[in-house]
Amino acid sequence: MLPPRTDFPAGFTFGAATSAYQIEGTAGAGPSHWDTFAATPGNIMDDSDGSRACDHLRLWPQDLDLIRDAGFDGYRFSTSWARVMPDGVTVNPDGLDFYDKLVDGMLERGLKPFLTYHHWDLPAALSSQGGWQNRDIAQRFADLCTTINARIGDRVASAATLNEPWCIAWLSHFLGHHAPGLRDIRAASRAMHHVLLAHGTAMQALRADGATNLGIVLNFETSHPADNSAEAEQAEQAAETQDAIYNQWFIRALMGQGYPDAALAGIGPHLPDRWQDDMDLIAQPLDWLGVNYYTRRLYTRNDGLWPHASEVPGPLPKTQMDWEIRPEGLTEFLTRLARDHTGNLPLYVTENGMASEVPTDDQARIRFIGDHLRATKAAMDQGVDVRGFFYWSLLDNYEWGWGYGPRFGLVHVDYDTMVRTPKASWHAFRAMLT
């Protein structure tokens, strides 16, 4: 069961979230590095890509109807860099027209538009020039944000610069699981810095243009030492290093607290020269912070190269993605952020959800949502200023390197016919919110 809406204060925002590449389809957009990554054998589990996705480009009116009819207050969506600027620089008027029409459609349905400027679909033209490894990406990104803001910024409720910079930089350049699929410590280290520089540069430009209610969305993942480790102290060190890379690198820089020493030990030697000079620009004032939370991971130390950490399976129940379900981790991160980093800055749970292969009677997802809503409320009861909760995702969609296998949606999508069917979890939200 989901908790009653009355458990949350008046004005608390409930919403659903998506991203452009995962649902729109790529018709009318330029090639992105996700297109080229997906075209390389072995990168995507089912050899698929986002060329059709959920055909949201054509079916967006019924998707907005689904959000409205469930009783949600807001819709968190992203703009596609490859659609707005197919070569990364030149503006495509048709791309801006689409998002102009989409935002008007939200407002007509009484939905608050929560914009994310970039959710991973870097134009292939910029990727071929080094993408996030190169410093000039910061100004390119600022140009994207100000271009979009000039068209739809007057009608959005809020705007985030980036979604999950850890995925943009580390998952994609060090672990190689996402586009551009690199496994290179120097590339990853530079991307870890330049993605933040891009945020700061864009924030400064957006403020100069009069934009308000600006933030960024970070993902957080509990990092614990493995309980069965024979070397508990070493496992603790491995978990602390992963925590520094994943959970501290971005928030500390954004809050003017500097990069964590445990991460600098491996990343520092590969950072660009005079990186320290950028830290004030990176720490632009935020109006809010988005928190994405899904799972935890257990680590032991290994004797290989830095970061000397190996993941081991955990004992908790798992989702279709094999991610452990641990709702209390959301409470822990929300309270930890307020205590150690953000203070009274408003927080939003901008993504939380589970993948399940069950087509429509998804009772496990209902339990998952209920437990994480209660975890959010537990943090609020401890004084954390949480302003909203967005479920990921509205629709089953293209799940990046996993292809079309995992299904996170409140709404089932038949990928052959594109028919949308609300699941039990959608109906549970509707019963809660209407």
N, C-alpha and C positions, 0 to 999 in steps of 0.2 A: 504493500500500500504506500502511496505517496502521502506525505504529511499535508494537512490542510493549508491552503494559501494563507489563512489567518495566522499561522505560525510565524509568518514573515511580515515585516512592517509595511505600511502603506507606502507605495512608491518603489518597492523592491521590483526589479525588472526580471521577468521570466522570458526566456527566448530560446530560439533554436539557431544553430550555426551551420554554415557550409563554407566551401572555398571554390573559387572560380574554376580552376582546372579540374577539380573532382566532379563537377556537375554540369558545366556549361556545354562542353564540346568545343572543338577548336575551329569550327567554321568561321571565317572572317578574321581570325587572329593570325599573327605571324608565328613562325616556329619558335618554340621555347626549348630550353635544354631538357625539359621533361620529355618532349617528343623524341629528341635524339637519343636520350638515355633509354627510353622504352623501346626504341628501334634496334637496340643492341642486344643480341641473344644472351639470355641468362640474367638480365637485370630485373625483369618483372616475372613473378611466379607463373602467371598464365599467358605470358607474351602479349599482353594487351597494352592499350594506351588510352589517353583521354580524348581521342578524336571525336567520339560520340558522347561518352560519359552518360549523363542522365538527360541529355538534350534540353537542358534548362534554358539554353539560348532561345528555344522556340516555345517551351512549355512553362516558362516562368509565371504566367498568370495563375495557372492552377497550383503551382508550388506556393505562391504567396497566399492563395486561398486556403491551403492546408495549414499554413502558419496562423492565419487569422482564425480559422475555424477551430483550432485547438485552444484558442484563448490566449496565445502568447502576446506579450507586450512588444517584443522587439525581434529583429532579425539581424544576426551578425553574418555579413557577407564580405567577400573580397573582390577587388578589381583585378583583372588580369593585365599585367604589364605587357604581355605579348599581344593583347587585344588593343590596348590603348596606344601603345607605341610598338608596332610590329618589329622594328629593327632596334628597339631600345631607345630611340631618339625622336623619330618623326611621328607626329601625332596622327592617329587614324580617327577621323571624325565619326565614322560609324561606330567605333568602339565606345567613344564618349556618349554617343546617342543611346546606345544600349543601356548604359548605367544610369543615364538621365531618366530614361523611361522606367527602369527598374525601381529607382528611388521614388519616382512619382507613384508607381504601383503600390509600394509599401505605404506611403502616406495616405493614399486613397482607401486603404484597408485598415487604417488606424495603427499601423506598425511603426515603431521607431527604428530608423536605419542605423545600424552600428557597423561602420565601415572599417575594413582592414585594407590598407593600400597594397600590401604585397603578401601573398601566401604561396611563394616558392616557384612560380612559373617565370623564371628569368628568360628574357628573349635570347634565343640561340646566338644572335649576333654579338651580344654582350658577353655571353659565356665563352665564345671563341676568342675573345680578347682578354680572357682571364677572369671575367666575372668578379666575384667577391674577393678574389686574390689581389685585385688592383685598387689602388686608392681612388681613382677617378670614378669608381662605381658610386661613391657617396654623392657626388654632384648629379650624376645621372638619376639616382633615386630621388633626390630632392626635386629635380625637374618633373619627374613622374607625379610626385605627390602634389606639387603646386598646380600642375595641369589639371589633375582630377579635382582638386579642391575648388579651382576656379569654376568648374562646371557643376558640381553637386554639393560642394561644401556648405552651402547655405541651407541645405535641407537634411543633413545627417545629424543624428543625435550625438554621435561621438565618432572619433577616428583614431585608429591605431596605425602606427607606421608599419610595423612588421609583425608577422606571426611566427613565433618560435625560432628565434635566431640560432639556438643550439642546433636545430635541424638544418637550417640554411648552411651553417658553417661546419659543425663537427660531424654530424651524422652523414653529411654529404661529401666532406673533403678529407676526413680522417678514417671514418668507418666505411665509407664508400657505398652505403645502402641507398642513398638518394642521389638524384642528379646534382652535380656532374659525375658522381661515382668515383671520386678520387680517394686514394689511400696514401696521403702525403702530409707529413707533419708540418712542413713549411706552408703548404697551401692552406691547410686547416688553421694554422695559427694566424695567418694573415686574414683569412676570412673571419675568424673569431673577433678580430679587431675592426676590420673594415665594415662589418655588418653593424657594429655599434656606431662607428663613425658616420655611416649612412643615416642611421636613426637620428643622431644629433644634428647632422647637416639639414635633414628634412624638417626636423622640429623647428629649427631656427628659421628656415624659409617659410614654413607654414605660419608660424607666429607673426612673421613680418607681413604676411598677407592677411592677417586678422583672424586666422583659424583659432577655434577654441575647443575645449574639452578633448584634448589630445592625450594619447597614451601609447602603450606598447603591450604586446601579449607575449609572455614568457611561459615555457613549459617547465614543470617541476616533477621530479620523479624520486621517490624515496630511495636512498642508497644505504643499505644495511650490510654489516658483516654477516657472512654465512654462519648460522648457528652451529653447524657441525664441523666448523673449521678446527683442525688440530692446532693451528697457530692463531689463536684468537687475536693477539695484538697485531699481527701482520694483516689479518683480514680487516681489522678496524682501520688500519692505514690505507688499505686498498679502497674501502668504502669511503673514507674521508677524501681521498683523491678524486674519486668519481663524483662525490658531492660537490667538490670545488669546481670541477669542470662543468658539470650539468646545472647545479642549483645556485652557485655563487658567482660565477664569472660575470654574468650579464647584470644581475640585480645590483651587485656591489658597484660596478662601473656606473650604472645608471644613477645610483644614489650618491655618487661622489666618494665612494669608499675604497676605490682602487681595486685592481685585480687580486684575487686570493693567491697567497704564496704557494699553496699546495698545487695549484694549476700552473702558476708561472714557472715552477720547477721544470716542466716539460715544454710549455708553450713559449715561455719568455725568450729563449735563444733564437726563436724563429720569427719573432715579431718584427714589423718594419722599424727602421731607424726612427728615433725621436717619437716613438709612439706615445710617450708620456705627455707630449705637448698637446695631444688630442683629448685628454681625459676631461678637461673642463667643458669642451664642446659636447662630448658624449653625455655629460651629466646635466642635460637641459631639464628644467623643471617639468614634471609630469602632472597632469590633472587626475590621472587614475592609472592603475596597473591591472592588466588582465592576467589571470592565473589559469593555466591549463594543467589538469592533473588526471592521471589515469591509473598509475600502478606503482609498484616498488620493484627493486632488484637486489639480489644478494650477491656479494662478492667475496672472493678469496684473493690473496696475493699470489702472484706468480713471479718467477725469476727471469722473465723475459724483459723486453724493452718497456720503458715508461709508457703508460701509467701503472704497470705491474699489477693489473687487476684482471681476474677471470670471473665471469658470471656463472653462477650455479643455480639450478632450478629451486624454486621455493615451494613450500608445502601448502600454500593457501589455494582456495578455488580459483580457477582461471577462466578467462574469456576465450572466445574463438581465436584471438591473437596470441593465446598462451600467456597473457598478462595476468599477474596475480590481482585479485580483487581485495583491496585494503582501504575501505572508506575513511578510517581514522587518519590516514595519511593526509587527506585534504584538510582536516582540522589542524593537523600539525603544521602544514605549510602556511596556512592562512595566519595562524598565531605566530609562527616563527617570522614570517615576513614583517608583520606589524611590529614585533618586538625588536628585531635585529636590523631592519632595513627601511621600511616604509613609514613607520610611525602612524600618523593619522590619515595617510593618503588613502582615498577610497579604492577598494579592490572589487573586481568582478571575477567570478568564476566564468571564464570565457569559453572553456571546453571541459566537458566531462561526459563520458559515455562508454558503452561497451559494445564489442562486436559479438554477434550471436548468429549461428546458422539457422535458428528457428524462424520460419517464414513470417508468421503473423501473430501467433499466440505467445508472445515473448515475455512470459512471466518473470524469468530471471532478470531481464532488463528492467522491469518495473521494480523489482527488489533492489537492483543496483542503483537506480535513480533515487529511490526513496532513502536508501542508506546514505548516499552522497548529499542529498538535500539536508538530511539530519546532521551530517558532518559539517556542512556549511553553517547551519543554525548553531551548532555547538561552538564554532569559532565566534559567531556574532554574540552569543551569550557571554563570551569572555572579553567582549569589548572591541572586537575587530569590525571595522567599518566595511562590510560587504554590501554592495549595492545591487547585485544581480547574479543570475545563474543562467547560463546558456548550455543547453544540451547539444552534444555532438553525436549524431548529425540529424538534420531534418530527414534526409534521404539516404538510403543505401547508395553508395557511390564508388568511384574509382579510388581504391585505397593504396595509391602510390605503388611501392614495390610489391605489394601483395596483390595488385590487380583488382579484379571484381569478386574475389572470394569472400573476404570479411564484410559483414553487413552491420554497420553501426546505426542504421536509420530508424527513426520512429515510423517511417513510411517505407514499405517494401516497394522496390522498383523491379519490374520485369524487364531485364535488359534487352530482350527481343522485341517486345511490344511497347515498352516505355510506360506501361500502365502502372499507376501509383495506387497502392492499397495501404491505408492506415493500419498499423499494427495495434495490438492491445496496449502497448506503451503510449502511443499517440492518444488513444481513448482514455488512458489513465491520466495523462496531462489535461485532457479536455475536461474530465470530471473534476479535477483539482482546480482548474483555472476559470471555468465558466459557471 
